[in-house]
Amino acid sequence: MSIYYKCLCGDSEHLALMERDAVAVQDAAGRNWICYPITARKVKNLTMLAHVSEVFEADATARRQGISQQGTEVRIYYCEDECELFQKLLLDTARETGEA
């Protein structure tokens, strides 16, 4: 059975650490991502803006406190398992960095 994963990388990735079954993944550029499973219903019923609203708030707080460095990137993947999640994230980021 396939699973949706929400992945965060950057200043507010710690938000994902509080989620059940969160996993850490390192991408092709050496950046750390924290990913966790989300329900298909949540993916289908929410816009991408709704998925990132909590992240936007956390990033804004970090900027106000002077501790923001890069912002936060959010991605959603549909995978068979964690292994496929790792492969997709590595492949996507390798393409972006020109390493694919």
Long-range contacts (C-beta under 8 A, 24 or more apart in sequence): 2-78, 2-79, 2-80, 3-37, 3-78, 3-79, 3-80, 3-81, 4-37, 4-38, 4-39, 4-40, 4-42, 4-43, 4-76, 4-77, 4-78, 5-35, 5-36, 5-37, 5-38, 5-76, 5-77, 5-78, 5-79, 5-85, 6-35, 6-36, 6-38, 6-51, 6-74, 6-75, 6-76, 7-33, 7-34, 7-35, 7-74, 7-75, 7-76, 7-77, 7-85, 7-89, 8-33, 8-34, 8-35, 8-55, 8-72, 8-73, 8-74, 9-33, 9-34, 9-72, 9-73, 9-75, 10-59, 10-69, 10-70, 10-71, 10-72, 10-73, 11-58, 11-59, 11-62, 11-67, 11-68, 11-69, 11-70, 11-71, 11-72, 12-54, 12-55, 12-58, 12-59, 12-62, 12-72, 13-72, 15-54, 15-55, 15-58, 23-82, 23-85, 25-85, 25-86, 25-89, 27-89, 27-90, 27-92, 27-93, 28-90, 28-91, 28-93, 28-94, 28-96, 28-97, 28-99, 28-100, 29-93, 29-96, 29-97, 31-93, 33-75, 33-89, 35-77, 35-85, 35-89, 38-76, 43-76, 48-74, 48-76, 51-76
